[in-house]
């Protein structure tokens, strides 16, 4: 996190305050936050599933939180142990606490293209959850192709429905690279729909334990930066692409040790 801040990123999602019983890999979230050398102007965000997670985020001085739902009933039950409507009720409690503490909230929606349990997900279901989260007060909704089954055609179909009713300024895209289509899908979001917020993970790490076998992590930040440069979207700003490449290699090496 320290190296990412120094590389020029002004928004970093640090960790998730989920139950260590269900995701033991993230049991050290508080320790990670405690070890950050905070840099002025950088938002250090965290993922929270409920009010317990919110309290942890607040105690760690997370600048922003993110709630996470799904466009698939089966995935919602597997991932957060409740239905979509129940999750929205739960998020409402978190939103009220966030408002009281003046903490902005981002929303994630999983399985916007396909679900490992239900197959193809209808764009209309994604739109419904998107609207609900925005009405609650989320500043932005990240649309996640959680299992990496999206194609340019499927993404075009999805975003045609979503962007017809939701301003693109309120949207982000979140692709996984299971089928090596993440960058093609990103091109559709950028060129055809003018979406300008892209989620990625240095080293291509991450992913969801309930996404099913063989599903890769998030599209790597390194490949996204190279792709943006290729498409002339990457200006000569503050992000050091060379340093991000080095950080990605370092992280992958650490995972192998």
N, C-alpha and C positions, 0 to 999 in steps of 0.2 A: 504494500500500500504506500509505503514511503517512497519507493522508487517510481511508482505510477504518478504520485503527486509531483515529484520532481521532473517527470517526463513531460508535464504540461497539461495533464487532464484536470478539468475543473469539476468533474462529477464522478465519484467512485462509489459503487455499491460494495460495502465492506464485507458484510456477512448477513446471516439470517438468525433471528431469535425464535427458532422453532424448537420443539421439544427434543432434547437430547435422547430421549427414549426412542423416538422414531427416526431421527437423523443424527446419530452420534458423531458424525464427521464435523458437525457444526456446534458441538458442545463448548467450543472455546471462543465463541463469538465475543463475549465480554473481554476476554484476554486480548483478542486481536484489536478491539477498539482501544483498550488501555495502552497498547503498544504503538499506536499511530503517532507520528510526529506531524501534528496538524499544520497545514499550510493555509495561509490566509487566502480566501477566495475559492477554496475547494469545498464542495458539498460531500460529506461522508454519510451516505445513506445506508439503510438497513431494511431487510425484509421482515415483516411481522405478520403472523397469522391471526392474532387475537389480542385481547387487552393485556394478557400476561406478557406477551412479546412486546407490546407497546411500552409497558412499564420498564422492561429491560432496555429498550432502545432509548427511552427518556433518560434513564440513569447513566447511560453511556454517552449521552450528548450527541446522539445521531441527529444530523442536520435535517434529514428528511426520512420518511418511512415509505415503504411500498407494501400494499396489500396485494394478495394474489388469489384470483379465482380461476374459473374454467368455463369453457363454452360447452363442455360435455358433462352430463350428469355422472356417468360412470367414473370419469377421471376425477371429478370433484370429490366423490365419495372415497376414492382410493387415496388421493393426495392430501385432503384436509378433513376427511371423515364426516362430510355432511353434504347435503344437496346444494345445488346452486342457490336456490332461494334462502336456505339456511345460512349459507356463507355470506350472502348479501346482508342479512340481518346482523350477523356477527361483525361484519365490516362497519356497519353503521355505528356500533359501539366504539370501535377504534377511531372512526372519523370524528366522533364527538370529542373524544379525548385529545385528538390531534388539534382540533380547532381551539379547544380550551388552552392548549399549550403553544399555539401559533406555530405548529409544525406542518409543513406542506406534505401532501400525500400523492404518491404515484400509484397507478393501478396496473397490475399485470393480468392478462387473460391467457390461460394456457389452452392448447389444442384448438387453435383458431382455424386450422385446415383439416386436421385429422386427429383421431383419438386411437390409442392402442387397443381400446376395448370396444368402441362403437364404429370405428371406421371413419368415413367422411363426415365432417361437421358442416352443417348448413351455415352460410354467412349470416342469415337472419338471426340465428341464435347468438352469434358473436356480437351482432349489432345490439341485440337486446341487453346483453351483459355490459357492453360498452356504455350504452345510454344510462343504465342504472348506476354504474360507477361514477360517471361524470356528474350525474344528478346528486350523488352523495357529496361531491366536492373534490374528487380527484383532479389534479391539475393536468394530468396526461395519462393516456392509456397505452400500454405497450402490448402489441398483438404478437403472441408467441406461437411459432410453429414448433411446438415442444418436442415432437418426435422426428422432425426433419423430413417429413414426407411431402412438403410443399413443392410445387412446380411453378414456373412463371405463369402458366395458365390458371392454376388454382389461386395464386396470389392476386392475379388480375381480377378474377371473379370475386374474391373476397373484398378487395379494396374498392371495387366498383360499388358494392353495396354499402360499405362502411363510409366511404368518403362522399357518398351522395347525401349523407345526413350529418356527418361529423366533420368539423373543420380539421384540416390536416395538421394545423398547429397543435391540436390536442392529441395527436397520434405519434406513436413510435413503432418500429418493427423490431422483432426479436427472432432471429432465425437460428436453427440448428443445422449442422452440415452433414447429417447422416447419409443423404443421397447425393452429396456434393452439388447441391443446387442453391445453396444459401446465397452465393454472390449473384447468381442469375436472378434469384428472387429479389435481392436487394436492388438490382438495376431497375426492375419493374417499379418498385416502391419509389425510387428516386426519380426516375425519368417520367413515368406515366402519371404518378400521383403527387409528386413534389413533397413527399415526406422527408423530413430533414433530421430526424432523431433515430439513431441506430444503436441497438444494444449489441455488445460483443464482450468477449472474455479473453484476456491475455493468455496466450498458450492454448486457447480453445478448450479450457477446462469448464467444469460445471455440468449442468444437466439435472435431471430429476430422477430420483430412485424409483418412481412409479411410472416412468415413461415406457418401460418394457425393455427386453433384452436387445443388445446391439445398437442402441440409440446413442449417438455421439453427443458431445458437449456443445456449448454455444459456439457459434462461428467465431474464429479467433480475431482478436483486435488487429493483429498484424496483417492478416489477409484483407480485412475490411479497409484498413488504411491504404494498403497497396491498391485495392480496387477503386477507392475514392480518388486516389491520385491518377489512376489510369483514365477515369471518367472526367477528370478535371474538376472534381468537387473539393479536393483537398487544397486549401490555400496555404500559403507560407505563414502558418500561424505559430502557436506556441508549442504544439506537440512535436516531440522529436521522434520521428518514425524509426530511426536507427536505434534509439534507446529502447523503444517499445519492442523491437525485434530481439534485443539483448535480454530484456526482461522476460519475454516469452520463452526464450531458450533456457534461461536460468530456472524458471518455474517448472518447465518440463523435466529438466535434469533433476530438480529436487524431488519431483514425484517418482522418479525412477530409483532414487537412492533409498 
